[in-house]
Every structure is written in C-alpha cells, then in structure tokens.
Amino acid sequence: MLSEETQQGPFFLEELGRKNPGALYRYHQDWVELLARAAEAEAEAATPANRPA
C-alpha cells in the first residue's frame, strides 16, 4: 500500500515540522494499523466458522 499526504502553511510547518518531527508519519502509521485491524476483524467475522448456525 502506498499513501502520500502533504500539508501546507505555517501551522503544519511549525507544529508538525519543528515542534513534533515525525508526528505526521506516526499519525498516518496509526491510521493504517487501525484500518488493518478493522479489516482483519471484519474478515474473521465473515468466515463460515464464525457465523451463527
């Protein structure tokens, strides 16, 4: 999976660039991991073994 995000303006430069280097990467990584867990849980719930009889 490839995802790219860009931010512009003084807020992003100051807050995410200088005060919290790497923050945008961490937020993005957290989001991707949450998506993966949600997809895995949905896939597991959809398996025939997990459906009510």
PDB file of N, CA, C and O in Angstrom, chain B, residues numbered from 101:
ATOM      1  N   MET B 101       0.846  -1.170   0.000  1.00  0.00           N
ATOM      2  CA  MET B 101       0.000   0.000   0.000  1.00  0.00           C
ATOM      3  C   MET B 101       0.893   1.234   0.000  1.00  0.00           C
ATOM      4  O   MET B 101       1.882   1.305   0.729  1.00  0.00           O
ATOM      5  N   LEU B 102       0.531   2.183  -0.813  1.00  0.00           N
ATOM      6  CA  LEU B 102       1.269   3.430  -0.869  1.00  0.00           C
ATOM      7  C   LEU B 102       0.298   4.561  -0.623  1.00  0.00           C
ATOM      8  O   LEU B 102      -0.739   4.652  -1.280  1.00  0.00           O
ATOM      9  N   SER B 103       0.626   5.411   0.307  1.00  0.00           N
ATOM     10  CA  SER B 103      -0.209   6.554   0.632  1.00  0.00           C
ATOM     11  C   SER B 103       0.694   7.757   0.818  1.00  0.00           C
ATOM     12  O   SER B 103       1.785   7.647   1.377  1.00  0.00           O
ATOM     13  N   GLU B 104       0.240   8.890   0.353  1.00  0.00           N
ATOM     14  CA  GLU B 104       1.035  10.094   0.481  1.00  0.00           C
ATOM     15  C   GLU B 104       0.153  11.216   0.988  1.00  0.00           C
ATOM     16  O   GLU B 104      -0.996  11.348   0.566  1.00  0.00           O
ATOM     17  N   GLU B 105       0.683  12.020   1.887  1.00  0.00           N
ATOM     18  CA  GLU B 105      -0.064  13.141   2.428  1.00  0.00           C
ATOM     19  C   GLU B 105       0.855  14.349   2.463  1.00  0.00           C
ATOM     20  O   GLU B 105       2.032  14.238   2.806  1.00  0.00           O
ATOM     21  N   THR B 106       0.320  15.484   2.111  1.00  0.00           N
ATOM     22  CA  THR B 106       1.089  16.716   2.175  1.00  0.00           C
ATOM     23  C   THR B 106       0.297  17.759   2.941  1.00  0.00           C
ATOM     24  O   THR B 106      -0.934  17.768   2.906  1.00  0.00           O
ATOM     25  N   GLN B 107       0.986  18.612   3.613  1.00  0.00           N
ATOM     26  CA  GLN B 107       0.373  19.707   4.359  1.00  0.00           C
ATOM     27  C   GLN B 107       1.111  20.978   4.003  1.00  0.00           C
ATOM     28  O   GLN B 107       2.315  20.967   3.750  1.00  0.00           O
ATOM     29  N   GLN B 108       0.369  22.078   3.987  1.00  0.00           N
ATOM     30  CA  GLN B 108       0.981  23.351   3.666  1.00  0.00           C
ATOM     31  C   GLN B 108       0.580  24.384   4.714  1.00  0.00           C
ATOM     32  O   GLN B 108      -0.438  24.242   5.391  1.00  0.00           O
ATOM     33  N   GLY B 109       1.381  25.396   4.829  1.00  0.00           N
ATOM     34  CA  GLY B 109       1.050  26.511   5.699  1.00  0.00           C
ATOM     35  C   GLY B 109       1.896  26.535   6.948  1.00  0.00           C
ATOM     36  O   GLY B 109       2.542  25.549   7.302  1.00  0.00           O
ATOM     37  N   PRO B 110       1.883  27.687   7.617  1.00  0.00           N
ATOM     38  CA  PRO B 110       2.740  27.867   8.789  1.00  0.00           C
ATOM     39  C   PRO B 110       2.395  26.954   9.958  1.00  0.00           C
ATOM     40  O   PRO B 110       3.294  26.529  10.683  1.00  0.00           O
ATOM     41  N   PHE B 111       1.111  26.638  10.164  1.00  0.00           N
ATOM     42  CA  PHE B 111       0.747  25.760  11.275  1.00  0.00           C
ATOM     43  C   PHE B 111       1.426  24.408  11.130  1.00  0.00           C
ATOM     44  O   PHE B 111       2.061  23.922  12.066  1.00  0.00           O
ATOM     45  N   PHE B 112       1.293  23.807   9.963  1.00  0.00           N
ATOM     46  CA  PHE B 112       1.863  22.478   9.761  1.00  0.00           C
ATOM     47  C   PHE B 112       3.382  22.507   9.805  1.00  0.00           C
ATOM     48  O   PHE B 112       4.014  21.591  10.332  1.00  0.00           O
ATOM     49  N   LEU B 113       3.952  23.543   9.260  1.00  0.00           N
ATOM     50  CA  LEU B 113       5.407  23.657   9.290  1.00  0.00           C
ATOM     51  C   LEU B 113       5.899  23.761  10.733  1.00  0.00           C
ATOM     52  O   LEU B 113       6.852  23.082  11.118  1.00  0.00           O
ATOM     53  N   GLU B 114       5.258  24.598  11.517  1.00  0.00           N
ATOM     54  CA  GLU B 114       5.699  24.815  12.902  1.00  0.00           C
ATOM     55  C   GLU B 114       5.327  23.637  13.810  1.00  0.00           C
ATOM     56  O   GLU B 114       6.190  23.070  14.479  1.00  0.00           O
ATOM     57  N   GLU B 115       4.049  23.274  13.829  1.00  0.00           N
ATOM     58  CA  GLU B 115       3.567  22.250  14.767  1.00  0.00           C
ATOM     59  C   GLU B 115       4.046  20.846  14.419  1.00  0.00           C
ATOM     60  O   GLU B 115       4.493  20.106  15.295  1.00  0.00           O
ATOM     61  N   LEU B 116       3.954  20.483  13.168  1.00  0.00           N
ATOM     62  CA  LEU B 116       4.326  19.120  12.798  1.00  0.00           C
ATOM     63  C   LEU B 116       5.753  19.020  12.302  1.00  0.00           C
ATOM     64  O   LEU B 116       6.350  17.944  12.349  1.00  0.00           O
ATOM     65  N   GLY B 117       6.297  20.097  11.838  1.00  0.00           N
ATOM     66  CA  GLY B 117       7.656  20.062  11.308  1.00  0.00           C
ATOM     67  C   GLY B 117       8.711  20.300  12.361  1.00  0.00           C
ATOM     68  O   GLY B 117       9.635  19.503  12.523  1.00  0.00           O
ATOM     69  N   ARG B 118       8.573  21.394  13.073  1.00  0.00           N
ATOM     70  CA  ARG B 118       9.625  21.781  14.026  1.00  0.00           C
ATOM     71  C   ARG B 118       9.370  21.275  15.440  1.00  0.00           C
ATOM     72  O   ARG B 118      10.282  20.753  16.082  1.00  0.00           O
ATOM     73  N   LYS B 119       8.149  21.423  15.931  1.00  0.00           N
ATOM     74  CA  LYS B 119       7.863  21.047  17.325  1.00  0.00           C
ATOM     75  C   LYS B 119       7.704  19.548  17.513  1.00  0.00           C
ATOM     76  O   LYS B 119       8.048  19.017  18.569  1.00  0.00           O
ATOM     77  N   ASN B 120       7.186  18.859  16.503  1.00  0.00           N
ATOM     78  CA  ASN B 120       6.920  17.419  16.615  1.00  0.00           C
ATOM     79  C   ASN B 120       7.412  16.677  15.377  1.00  0.00           C
ATOM     80  O   ASN B 120       6.608  16.141  14.615  1.00  0.00           O
ATOM     81  N   PRO B 121       8.711  16.644  15.175  1.00  0.00           N
ATOM     82  CA  PRO B 121       9.197  15.955  13.977  1.00  0.00           C
ATOM     83  C   PRO B 121       8.763  14.485  13.978  1.00  0.00           C
ATOM     84  O   PRO B 121       8.865  13.793  14.991  1.00  0.00           O
ATOM     85  N   GLY B 122       8.288  14.036  12.844  1.00  0.00           N
ATOM     86  CA  GLY B 122       7.833  12.654  12.729  1.00  0.00           C
ATOM     87  C   GLY B 122       6.392  12.431  13.133  1.00  0.00           C
ATOM     88  O   GLY B 122       5.893  11.313  13.009  1.00  0.00           O
ATOM     89  N   ALA B 123       5.701  13.464  13.618  1.00  0.00           N
ATOM     90  CA  ALA B 123       4.330  13.293  14.101  1.00  0.00           C
ATOM     91  C   ALA B 123       3.386  12.878  12.979  1.00  0.00           C
ATOM     92  O   ALA B 123       2.555  11.990  13.169  1.00  0.00           O
ATOM     93  N   LEU B 124       3.502  13.500  11.826  1.00  0.00           N
ATOM     94  CA  LEU B 124       2.607  13.165  10.729  1.00  0.00           C
ATOM     95  C   LEU B 124       2.794  11.704  10.323  1.00  0.00           C
ATOM     96  O   LEU B 124       1.819  11.001  10.059  1.00  0.00           O
ATOM     97  N   TYR B 125       4.030  11.254  10.274  1.00  0.00           N
ATOM     98  CA  TYR B 125       4.286   9.846   9.961  1.00  0.00           C
ATOM     99  C   TYR B 125       3.635   8.937  11.007  1.00  0.00           C
ATOM    100  O   TYR B 125       2.997   7.946  10.652  1.00  0.00           O
ATOM    101  N   ARG B 126       3.793   9.268  12.295  1.00  0.00           N
ATOM    102  CA  ARG B 126       3.208   8.435  13.360  1.00  0.00           C
ATOM    103  C   ARG B 126       1.687   8.404  13.269  1.00  0.00           C
ATOM    104  O   ARG B 126       1.084   7.340  13.408  1.00  0.00           O
ATOM    105  N   TYR B 127       1.055   9.564  13.035  1.00  0.00           N
ATOM    106  CA  TYR B 127      -0.403   9.609  12.910  1.00  0.00           C
ATOM    107  C   TYR B 127      -0.856   8.767  11.727  1.00  0.00           C
ATOM    108  O   TYR B 127      -1.841   8.035  11.825  1.00  0.00           O
ATOM    109  N   HIS B 128      -0.151   8.866  10.626  1.00  0.00           N
ATOM    110  CA  HIS B 128      -0.501   8.092   9.441  1.00  0.00           C
ATOM    111  C   HIS B 128      -0.326   6.602   9.705  1.00  0.00           C
ATOM    112  O   HIS B 128      -1.175   5.800   9.316  1.00  0.00           O
ATOM    113  N   GLN B 129       0.761   6.226  10.358  1.00  0.00           N
ATOM    114  CA  GLN B 129       1.011   4.815  10.666  1.00  0.00           C
ATOM    115  C   GLN B 129      -0.072   4.262  11.589  1.00  0.00           C
ATOM    116  O   GLN B 129      -0.540   3.141  11.389  1.00  0.00           O
ATOM    117  N   ASP B 130      -0.472   5.031  12.593  1.00  0.00           N
ATOM    118  CA  ASP B 130      -1.558   4.607  13.485  1.00  0.00           C
ATOM    119  C   ASP B 130      -2.842   4.367  12.696  1.00  0.00           C
ATOM    120  O   ASP B 130      -3.539   3.377  12.917  1.00  0.00           O
ATOM    121  N   TRP B 131      -3.149   5.281  11.774  1.00  0.00           N
ATOM    122  CA  TRP B 131      -4.353   5.169  10.969  1.00  0.00           C
ATOM    123  C   TRP B 131      -4.315   3.904  10.118  1.00  0.00           C
ATOM    124  O   TRP B 131      -5.310   3.184  10.040  1.00  0.00           O
ATOM    125  N   VAL B 132      -3.177   3.624   9.478  1.00  0.00           N
ATOM    126  CA  VAL B 132      -3.051   2.432   8.640  1.00  0.00           C
ATOM    127  C   VAL B 132      -3.202   1.164   9.479  1.00  0.00           C
ATOM    128  O   VAL B 132      -3.849   0.211   9.045  1.00  0.00           O
ATOM    129  N   GLU B 133      -2.621   1.142  10.660  1.00  0.00           N
ATOM    130  CA  GLU B 133      -2.729  -0.033  11.533  1.00  0.00           C
ATOM    131  C   GLU B 133      -4.166  -0.242  12.009  1.00  0.00           C
ATOM    132  O   GLU B 133      -4.628  -1.380  12.101  1.00  0.00           O
ATOM    133  N   LEU B 134      -4.873   0.840  12.312  1.00  0.00           N
ATOM    134  CA  LEU B 134      -6.289   0.725  12.699  1.00  0.00           C
ATOM    135  C   LEU B 134      -7.130   0.178  11.546  1.00  0.00           C
ATOM    136  O   LEU B 134      -8.010  -0.656  11.759  1.00  0.00           O
ATOM    137  N   LEU B 135      -6.861   0.644  10.333  1.00  0.00           N
ATOM    138  CA  LEU B 135      -7.572   0.124   9.170  1.00  0.00           C
ATOM    139  C   LEU B 135      -7.315  -1.367   9.005  1.00  0.00           C
ATOM    140  O   LEU B 135      -8.243  -2.128   8.728  1.00  0.00           O
ATOM    141  N   ALA B 136      -6.085  -1.787   9.170  1.00  0.00           N
ATOM    142  CA  ALA B 136      -5.739  -3.202   9.026  1.00  0.00           C
ATOM    143  C   ALA B 136      -6.463  -4.043  10.073  1.00  0.00           C
ATOM    144  O   ALA B 136      -7.008  -5.098   9.747  1.00  0.00           O
ATOM    145  N   ARG B 137      -6.474  -3.590  11.324  1.00  0.00           N
ATOM    146  CA  ARG B 137      -7.172  -4.345  12.379  1.00  0.00           C
ATOM    147  C   ARG B 137      -8.665  -4.437  12.100  1.00  0.00           C
ATOM    148  O   ARG B 137      -9.274  -5.486  12.311  1.00  0.00           O
ATOM    149  N   ALA B 138      -9.259  -3.342  11.625  1.00  0.00           N
ATOM    150  CA  ALA B 138     -10.691  -3.356  11.314  1.00  0.00           C
ATOM    151  C   ALA B 138     -10.982  -4.330  10.173  1.00  0.00           C
ATOM    152  O   ALA B 138     -11.962  -5.074  10.224  1.00  0.00           O
ATOM    153  N   ALA B 139     -10.142  -4.325   9.158  1.00  0.00           N
ATOM    154  CA  ALA B 139     -10.337  -5.239   8.029  1.00  0.00           C
ATOM    155  C   ALA B 139     -10.171  -6.689   8.467  1.00  0.00           C
ATOM    156  O   ALA B 139     -10.937  -7.555   8.044  1.00  0.00           O
ATOM    157  N   GLU B 140      -9.196  -6.958   9.295  1.00  0.00           N
ATOM    158  CA  GLU B 140      -8.973  -8.319   9.783  1.00  0.00           C
ATOM    159  C   GLU B 140     -10.157  -8.795  10.623  1.00  0.00           C
ATOM    160  O   GLU B 140     -10.586  -9.941  10.490  1.00  0.00           O
ATOM    161  N   ALA B 141     -10.684  -7.936  11.478  1.00  0.00           N
ATOM    162  CA  ALA B 141     -11.823  -8.307  12.317  1.00  0.00           C
ATOM    163  C   ALA B 141     -13.060  -8.576  11.455  1.00  0.00           C
ATOM    164  O   ALA B 141     -13.813  -9.511  11.723  1.00  0.00           O
ATOM    165  N   GLU B 142     -13.265  -7.769  10.436  1.00  0.00           N
ATOM    166  CA  GLU B 142     -14.404  -7.965   9.547  1.00  0.00           C
ATOM    167  C   GLU B 142     -14.263  -9.264   8.763  1.00  0.00           C
ATOM    168  O   GLU B 142     -15.238  -9.995   8.588  1.00  0.00           O
ATOM    169  N   ALA B 143     -13.064  -9.547   8.295  1.00  0.00           N
ATOM    170  CA  ALA B 143     -12.829 -10.780   7.546  1.00  0.00           C
ATOM    171  C   ALA B 143     -13.036 -12.001   8.432  1.00  0.00           C
ATOM    172  O   ALA B 143     -13.610 -12.999   7.997  1.00  0.00           O
ATOM    173  N   GLU B 144     -12.571 -11.922   9.667  1.00  0.00           N
ATOM    174  CA  GLU B 144     -12.743 -13.046  10.590  1.00  0.00           C
ATOM    175  C   GLU B 144     -14.211 -13.276  10.910  1.00  0.00           C
ATOM    176  O   GLU B 144     -14.661 -14.419  10.991  1.00  0.00           O
ATOM    177  N   ALA B 145     -14.959 -12.194  11.092  1.00  0.00           N
ATOM    178  CA  ALA B 145     -16.380 -12.327  11.399  1.00  0.00           C
ATOM    179  C   ALA B 145     -17.162 -12.899  10.230  1.00  0.00           C
ATOM    180  O   ALA B 145     -18.231 -13.477  10.423  1.00  0.00           O
ATOM    181  N   ALA B 146     -16.645 -12.747   9.025  1.00  0.00           N
ATOM    182  CA  ALA B 146     -17.335 -13.222   7.830  1.00  0.00           C
ATOM    183  C   ALA B 146     -17.018 -14.668   7.485  1.00  0.00           C
ATOM    184  O   ALA B 146     -17.615 -15.213   6.556  1.00  0.00           O
ATOM    185  N   THR B 147     -16.103 -15.306   8.195  1.00  0.00           N
ATOM    186  CA  THR B 147     -15.765 -16.700   7.882  1.00  0.00           C
ATOM    187  C   THR B 147     -16.915 -17.610   8.311  1.00  0.00           C
ATOM    188  O   THR B 147     -17.587 -17.337   9.305  1.00  0.00           O
ATOM    189  N   PRO B 148     -17.142 -18.688   7.564  1.00  0.00           N
ATOM    190  CA  PRO B 148     -18.252 -19.595   7.890  1.00  0.00           C
ATOM    191  C   PRO B 148     -18.191 -20.139   9.322  1.00  0.00           C
ATOM    192  O   PRO B 148     -19.239 -20.346   9.933  1.00  0.00           O
ATOM    193  N   ALA B 149     -17.028 -20.369   9.858  1.00  0.00           N
ATOM    194  CA  ALA B 149     -16.901 -20.924  11.214  1.00  0.00           C
ATOM    195  C   ALA B 149     -17.409 -19.948  12.268  1.00  0.00           C
ATOM    196  O   ALA B 149     -17.767 -20.367  13.369  1.00  0.00           O
ATOM    197  N   ASN B 150     -17.446 -18.678  11.958  1.00  0.00           N
ATOM    198  CA  ASN B 150     -17.854 -17.672  12.943  1.00  0.00           C
ATOM    199  C   ASN B 150     -19.297 -17.218  12.768  1.00  0.00           C
ATOM    200  O   ASN B 150     -19.770 -16.358  13.512  1.00  0.00           O
ATOM    201  N   ARG B 151     -19.998 -17.783  11.798  1.00  0.00           N
ATOM    202  CA  ARG B 151     -21.401 -17.397  11.591  1.00  0.00           C
ATOM    203  C   ARG B 151     -22.305 -18.250  12.480  1.00  0.00           C
ATOM    204  O   ARG B 151     -22.053 -19.439  12.677  1.00  0.00           O
ATOM    205  N   PRO B 152     -23.359 -17.631  13.013  1.00  0.00           N
ATOM    206  CA  PRO B 152     -24.283 -18.417  13.855  1.00  0.00           C
ATOM    207  C   PRO B 152     -24.974 -19.512  13.038  1.00  0.00           C
ATOM    208  O   PRO B 152     -25.236 -19.334  11.849  1.00  0.00           O
ATOM    209  N   ALA B 153     -25.264 -20.636  13.677  1.00  0.00           N
ATOM    210  CA  ALA B 153     -25.897 -21.764  12.984  1.00  0.00           C
ATOM    211  C   ALA B 153     -27.384 -21.564  12.856  1.00  0.00           C
ATOM    212  O   ALA B 153     -28.076 -22.415  12.298  1.00  0.00           O
TER     213      ALA B 153
END
